[in-house]
Amino acid sequence: MSRPRRYRPATLVGHLGRSPRKWLGAVNTPVLRASTIVFPTVAELHASARGEHPGLSYGLHGLPTVTDLQAAVAELEGGHAALAVPSGLTASTLPLLALLQPGDHVLVTDSVYGPTRRFCDLHLQRLGVQVGYYDPLLGGRIEREFRANTRLVFVESPGSLTFEVQDVPAIAAVAHAHGAWVVMDNTWATPLFFRAFEHGVDVSVHAATKYIGGHSDVLLGLVVGNEATWPALHRLWTDMGVTASTDDCFLALRGLRTLAARLDRQQASGLTLARWLRERPEVREVLHPGLPGARGHDLWKRDFRGASSLFGVVLRPVAPERIAAMLDGLELFSMGYSWGGYESLLIPTTPESARTATVWKPGGPCLRFAVGLEDPEDLIEDLEAGFARLQG
Ligand SMILES: *Cc1c(COP(=O)(O)O)cnc(C)c1O
């Protein structure tokens, strides 16, 4: 079958990673539940153990929905190959374990997803890796943070909770000049809105739990490697046995089919809300890189193909009970961790508490919006009533 690389992303998400003729014409790859795979002859059993059998050898490696999802995402993002793992957090931590050795130094953005930071602090350090955090806005000036043993730079752009846009190409140029890998948490942009490998990233990781799954009912991670990092990633994935479940990959493939349509809509609704929020007297700042005039917008415009619908808002100083009154009474926005589903979420955040390399002083309490697929006018009405409660 020819590889439909010439098609645009919205077309690709519908066509990559499925082969109806293999499955009696069924459009979607079916869930094959299998641990044991049986062989009719000793010769075939042994060929399978040597990796020479054309079919499966064991359910841990290569069930059809898993391999189809991996192939689809690798091609969509332009990487060499991809691995499906049980969570986004596994996707973030696996490349660190695969690519770092005792005695190495890793540079991690100060705006990193909190649980990734905890993994670095507790487990990488325990294994003899030196962990340093850096200002996400350093760009090429990250060079001053490099040591002789720096082997990896972890970027996440925009940053978790604070949404700083990183100059990934500049960071990658410095990293590669020093013989270090660049691993990126690309969950916010998805493979559609940030072409990680074209910007110098060596490993792009995704919490497919978020936009790719898209329906708040699957936990899944994806690790996409380039050719150079692939052998180490694949080796560790195999040896740790951290494959994702066939059912979860089925759900992620189903989510992938509508990813472009959902993101288009969520991008538009997110920007509508961001513009409306910026005009509110209760709002000090909107942290949305896709919003003209907002922090990071120029860099976002240079490097990204779109903005997803997760963004922050800094309120003018107000008592915590007023914020609780606003949020508790919302009808359409729910409060909950995670994001990327079809339903809108809104939570208070405290990004300042996680920083060690930089000081985050927003000047007021922070909120995080995840805008879903509802009519944005209904969302605005829900927020309007919320701001009335905020004022008391
Ligand atoms: C949610 C999230 C993860 C972790 O995903 P899980 O599937 O919940 O483990 C990693 N990175 C970012 C940026 C996230 O928002």
Ligand as a Chemical Component Dictionary entry (heavy atoms), coordinates in Angstrom:
data_LIG
# 
_chem_comp.id                   LIG 
_chem_comp.type                 NON-POLYMER 
_chem_comp.pdbx_formal_charge   0 
_chem_comp.three_letter_code    LIG 
# 
loop_
_chem_comp_atom.comp_id 
_chem_comp_atom.atom_id 
_chem_comp_atom.alt_atom_id 
_chem_comp_atom.type_symbol 
_chem_comp_atom.charge 
_chem_comp_atom.model_Cartn_x 
_chem_comp_atom.model_Cartn_y 
_chem_comp_atom.model_Cartn_z 
_chem_comp_atom.pdbx_ordinal 
LIG C1 C1 C 0 -1.629 14.751 31.910 1  
LIG C2 C2 C 0 -0.253 15.013 31.466 2  
LIG C3 C3 C 0 0.706  14.010 31.470 3  
LIG C4 C4 C 0 0.445  12.657 32.060 4  
LIG O1 O1 O 0 -0.579 11.939 31.435 5  
LIG P1 P1 P 0 -1.305 10.763 32.218 6  
LIG O2 O2 O 0 -1.884 9.924  31.130 7  
LIG O3 O3 O 0 -2.312 11.386 33.103 8  
LIG O4 O4 O 0 -0.255 10.020 32.989 9  
LIG C5 C5 C 0 1.958  14.316 30.987 10 
LIG N1 N1 N 0 2.255  15.532 30.520 11 
LIG C6 C6 C 0 1.359  16.517 30.501 12 
LIG C7 C7 C 0 1.742  17.852 29.967 13 
LIG C8 C8 C 0 0.082  16.301 30.978 14 
LIG O5 O5 O 0 -0.802 17.305 31.000 15 
# 
loop_
_chem_comp_bond.comp_id 
_chem_comp_bond.atom_id_1 
_chem_comp_bond.atom_id_2 
_chem_comp_bond.value_order 
_chem_comp_bond.pdbx_ordinal 
LIG C1 C2 SING 1  
LIG C2 C3 SING 2  
LIG C2 C8 DOUB 3  
LIG C3 C4 SING 4  
LIG C3 C5 DOUB 5  
LIG C4 O1 SING 6  
LIG O1 P1 SING 7  
LIG P1 O2 DOUB 8  
LIG P1 O3 SING 9  
LIG P1 O4 SING 10 
LIG C5 N1 SING 11 
LIG N1 C6 DOUB 12 
LIG C6 C7 SING 13 
LIG C6 C8 SING 14 
LIG C8 O5 SING 15 
# 
